[in-house]
Amino acid sequence: MTDKTKVKTESKPGNGGETHQVAGDGHETMTTQVGMPISDDQNTLKIGDRGPTLVEDQVFREKLFHFDHERIPERVVHARGYGVHGTFELTEDLSDLTRARILTEVGEKTDVFVRFSTVAGNKGSFDLARDVRGFAVKLYTKEGNWDLVGNNIPVFFIQDAIKFPDLIHAAKQEPDRAFPQAQTAHDNFWDFISLMPEATHMALWIMSDRTIPRSFRFMEGFGVHTFRLVNAEGKSTFVKFHWKPRQGMQSVLWDEAVKINGADPDFHRRDMWNAIQSGDYPQWDLGLQIFDDAFADSFDFDVLDATKIIPEEQVPVRKVGTLTLNRMPDNFFADTEQVAFQTGNIVPGIDHSNDPLLQGRNFSYLDTQLKRLGSPNFNHIPINAPKCPFAHLQQDGHMAMHNPVGRANYEPNSHGEGPREVPERGFRSYPAEEAGTKQRVRSETFADHYSQARQFYLSQTDVEKDHIADAFIFELSKVERLAIRQRMVGHLIHVDEGLAEMVAEGLGLAEMPEAPEPARPVIETEPSPALSILKNAPESFAGRKLGVLLTDGIDGGRFDALKKAAEAAGAKVEVVAEKVGGVTTARGKTIEAHEKLDGAPSVLYDAVAVIASEEGAAKLGRMHGARAFLADAHAHKKFIALSPEAREGFWPAAVPADPDDGVMVLDEGEGATAFLEACAALRFWEREA
Ligand code: HDE
């Protein structure tokens, strides 16, 4: 048990300033909320041994009262999340572009809190739903909190915030039957998407492997909208924010996702917890795409349209600093549940753009926080409070923890009290000139709905293209109404005819549907390799997990060599055995298991090894769970290492194919090191064919 899992209780000073006596056995004295020591926390106050409970029992009343109010409303979207503390360190001075201190003070460390999340699932849903991941970052800067509330996908479904409730209603469980949860594979979602051509680009992203990440640690993050940087002279430049994972990107396969959800619904949070606890701190580089009005005017698409990216090949991502996550919250509720992000939280030197989605978000997030946290004082909660000095004249309200001190709670006043504004240092909006007719319109410049969806698709490797087609086929096969399936395939014709044909074929459509008339003709753009996960693979096995299935009677030295090689490669090793008590080697040594075989299918690992004795191999061959362990690892294109006995006696019982180059036999010598070197490719894709 680590320190983190010990229950910490706070000892509050009593009226006289003294702390309560520590009880005899070293524990603190248990008290009521107001500090009264409790004599009996096991029994309510009654008359006689079997008589009625008395309402005067204030200890019981207070305890139950509090318990009955423990829950707060979960978030409407992004309900399931996991937060981690860390720091941001700037490596490049950007004072030519912005006066924000967090972007100009090189070497300065700023505290951050990041909350990763899924979007559609309820709070208790599983981690590997096919879904966008939230990547929300709160930076506690010296000039106030800056919240960069982004996702792991750089575009969004809709262009105007007024459609957000419709999008989310359509994505979440259907209102009459209350299912499916945490899944977009249903009629309402695809009905809405297929009626909103602007969602086509995002549809391609969510059907790609980006929505089934292997770990929060292996995803990119994006601010999505175009923002402004404003320098000390008042000059503005446009910017898009990126988080680039130093661990590299990696996703699971759909078949793995389905099985992981059963084997470990907390797969992503467990992964993050374990990484932080073992000191393997994940890092991301903050990247900026910086461009001016001239570029914005010459670009094929509108930079204010959140359904579009700016390809990195056109405007390179400049890395300016590093985010390191290194500390779990002491308490999940205190930080992860109560954190309140707000896109309106920006700092001097950073400003909003006119992206209508961003403008809508700035309006929306405060409402959500008030509803969830129940008071306009939610910024008094430590996770939301700034870490820089702050002073204002807002007062009272539910749960007010900081009220103005002194006589004057207004400004101006002649008492000489209270804070004053600072015109020079304070936040000033960029004085953009705006004029026009008051109207409800969608700009003509937002009308191209397919070109970038096509660009995304054509930028993928063949493996990734197949996965996109498979995902469309899976999701649309769950759609009951034929007309919706047909309508969606119609949009795909504009993306790529080959893709549309594959999906139509996979759905068994009798004939190809008609493509809808596009609002703007599709334009050909250069493929962007930066959009592919596999073209940007990490080529390192560091931070990954090797599952080693062991049996009794093995050569312990073989396991030791493999473990050493894995740890040298920066990977974690987990032992799986028939019993969690472990196995006994040929020399009588016990190797403890982390997991019992039934509880640890190979989908939980990035690569697997089976080290068996002759007798053990034969036994594994008779066990369904063991055969599935190996057969799945093979089907999921994992690298596999086998002891010679496992190759001889177990493989033929589990896998109907001969071992390929992704399968290695651990004989004497360099076997383990060579295996770990191969694992750096993460998967043996050649097996896909
Ligand atoms: Fe959000 N969004 N959103 N969103 N969003 C919320 O705020 C909303 C949008 C994003 O870990 C809510 O505190 C509107 C885009 C993340 O706590 C809510 C619109 C992007 C999180 C809300 C959008 C996001 C939220 C629910 C359309 C990617 C989780 C709980 C204009 C750039 C933050 C909450 C966390 C959360 C509204 C669109 C990302 C309801 C109205 C685009 C990562 O206020």
Residues whose N, C-alpha, C, O or C-beta is under 5 A from the ligand:
A	BS01	HDE	R75 V76 V77 H78 G81 R115 S117 G134 F135 A136 V149 G150 N151 F156 A161 F164 F222 G223 V224 V339 F341 L357 G360 R361 S364 Y365 T368
